Amino acid sequence: MTVTFVARKSGTNYQVQSTANLVAGFTNNPVSVTGSGDQSGVLLPEQYECRQFTAPITGSKIFSRVVAAVP
């Protein structure tokens, strides 16, 4: 499954986290966040871009989120 999101071009780090149980909390997911080939729909392209990550489909339900951190 590929998930696309809008991200700042610079100054922010992104980490994908996932969990199978929302009560247990999220852990870092070792997937790579890359630039998306489709940049349509970005309102401020000088500051933002579409990025994406691909998560494997394992058969069990997983909740994912992207955490943004400004160093």
C-alpha positions as CSV (number, residue, x, y, z in Angstrom):
1,M,0.0,0.0,0.0
2,T,1.4,3.4,-1.0
3,V,0.5,6.4,1.1
4,T,1.2,10.0,-0.2
5,F,1.3,13.1,2.0
6,V,2.2,16.7,1.7
7,A,5.5,17.7,3.4
8,R,7.7,20.7,3.8
9,K,10.7,20.6,1.4
10,S,13.2,21.4,4.1
11,G,13.6,21.9,7.8
12,T,11.4,19.0,8.9
13,N,12.2,15.3,9.4
14,Y,9.5,12.6,8.9
15,Q,9.2,9.2,10.5
16,V,6.5,6.6,9.7
17,Q,5.1,4.8,12.8
18,S,2.7,2.0,13.0
19,T,0.8,-0.2,15.4
20,A,-1.6,-3.1,15.3
21,N,-3.2,-2.0,18.6
22,L,-3.9,1.7,19.4
23,V,-3.8,1.0,23.1
24,A,-0.2,-0.3,22.9
25,G,1.1,2.8,21.2
26,F,3.1,3.4,18.0
27,T,6.6,2.3,17.1
28,N,8.9,3.4,14.3
29,N,8.4,1.6,11.0
30,P,11.5,1.0,8.9
31,V,10.1,2.2,5.6
32,S,11.7,4.8,3.4
33,V,9.9,8.1,2.7
34,T,10.6,9.3,-0.8
35,G,9.5,12.0,-3.1
36,S,6.4,11.3,-5.1
37,G,6.4,11.4,-8.9
38,D,3.0,13.2,-8.8
39,Q,3.3,16.7,-7.5
40,S,-0.1,17.9,-8.6
41,G,-2.3,19.6,-6.0
42,V,0.5,21.1,-4.0
43,L,-0.7,24.7,-3.2
44,L,2.8,26.2,-2.4
45,P,5.2,24.2,-4.5
46,E,8.2,26.4,-3.5
47,Q,7.8,25.3,0.1
48,Y,5.9,21.9,0.0
49,E,6.1,18.7,-2.0
50,C,4.3,15.3,-2.1
51,R,6.2,12.5,-0.5
52,Q,5.2,8.8,-0.1
53,F,6.0,5.6,1.6
54,T,5.0,2.0,0.8
55,A,3.9,-0.2,3.6
56,P,3.7,-4.0,3.2
57,I,0.2,-5.6,3.4
58,T,0.5,-8.4,5.8
59,G,-3.1,-9.6,6.2
60,S,-3.5,-8.1,9.7
61,K,-4.9,-4.6,10.4
62,I,-2.2,-1.9,11.0
63,F,-2.6,1.8,11.9
64,S,0.0,4.1,10.5
65,R,0.9,7.7,11.0
66,V,3.6,10.1,9.8
67,V,5.3,12.1,12.6
68,A,6.9,15.4,11.7
69,A,9.7,16.8,13.8
70,V,11.5,20.2,13.4
71,P,15.1,19.7,14.5
